[in-house]
Amino acid sequence: MQTNFTPDQLKDPAMAASEKILRTCVHCGFCTATCPTYLLLGDELDSPRGRIYLMKDMLESGKPASPEVVKHIDRCLSCLSCMTTCPSGVHYMHLVDHARAYIEATYTRPWHDRLLRWVLATVLPYPARFRAALGAAMLAKPFKGLIGALPLLGNRLQAMIELAPARVPARSPFEQPGTFKAHGERRGRVAILSGCAQPVLKPGFNEAAIRLLNRHGVDVVQPKGEGCCGALVHHMGRDEDAHGFARRNIDAWIAEMDGEGLDAIVITASGCGTTIKDYGFMFRDDPAYAEKAARVSAIAKDVTEYVTSLTLMEPVRESDLVVAYHSACSMQHGQAIRTEPKTLLKQAGFTVKDVPEGHICCGSAGTYNLLQPEIASQLRARKVANIERTKPDLIATGNIGCMTQIGKGTEIPIVHTVELLDWATGGPMPEALEAAGFGKRPTQPLTTAAE
């Protein structure tokens, strides 16, 4: 694609990076076939190619973002399916992230949109605030119809209430900073991301990961000072906030890397993993953090990536369960992790089925299902219908957002991949399966031939 940025514009590193990305695009349109919003809405401006034209015009002109540009960029899920499809290697993620930051800096949103985004940015990344907000949402559930009828904000407030769980889990004994020691001879030492929303909604995910890693001879440390990865606010264009969260994590992990050492930073939420692996790019021009951020990104691993490197131990119990594996967009498109989770589940004794249209987003996408609830609900219905076509006993995925989104549309129990791996190798049955009555099904411990 031909560009017309001025030399002065290209002095800005972010603009120069976007100009390079724009030049990579050859207008082929392959991306339109795998873009969820284009499939639903049929509008070229709601496809990656259309959005690239809008972003090019906005950035080249140097003018404030227009309402039309904001509408179509806001509708983008950042699912990154277009990056998997693109034959030219267009790095759409970096381009749309820059566009969102530009919008945040130049466009004044309507008051109700600003208010909602401010609430999300000041609540979701902070576990204590998020826990309190969930309590309020549970109290509001009987009134969600009335709240949904409110002008301007009603539909999005209703979406928040509907996505809130029926109860907030108790605090995990694993959530405090400290080291969880390996069983037997130590084979490795890793840090684990505690994060922000996940430890409130599903503390069992990290608990299962810690048990699994300890069982495989790995010390797991939760460093003091580590928290939200910054992804939620980063994708809302709030770069200053996102960089603040990222710096705190980088400092915490570098202290461990330069202390007792780390083999990996293990992440159980793939949306967070995509962002942490991008810290090196985010801080490329920061003299104080460029080298440290690159070091962190280099050892960031999804939990399934790291467990694959260890070789999963033999399962200790039989299972005839059929698992529909939902690969989160941030997993398959953002991190290009496609086979490892399924291979591990098969090694653990489960029958694994792929989901039709597995490359199409479920509609979660960070805060997307709160900011664009109508489109998100259509994508959820499409995803659930495809999952149910496989007739599984349960669903497995590696991202808390997908689990929350899909779980609101189906009665099929949904669990984290690491929970199943933990269970198969000696851990407790996942809570969602217990609640669905799977504990009453005969699942026998494995016996050796000699026995």
Helices and strands as residue ranges (DSSP letters): G 9-11, H 13-24, G 30-34, H 36-41, G 44-46, H 48-61, H 67-74, H 81-85, H 92-106, H 111-123, H 127-140, G 141-143, H 144-148, H 154-163, E 178-180, E 188-192, H 198-201, H 204-215, E 218-222, H 231-234, H 239-258, E 264-267, H 270-276, H 279-282, H 290-299, E 300-302, H 303-310, E 322-325, H 329-329, I 330-334, H 340-347, E 351-354, H 368-371, H 373-389, E 394-397, H 400-407, E 414-416, H 417-424, H 431-435, G 438-440
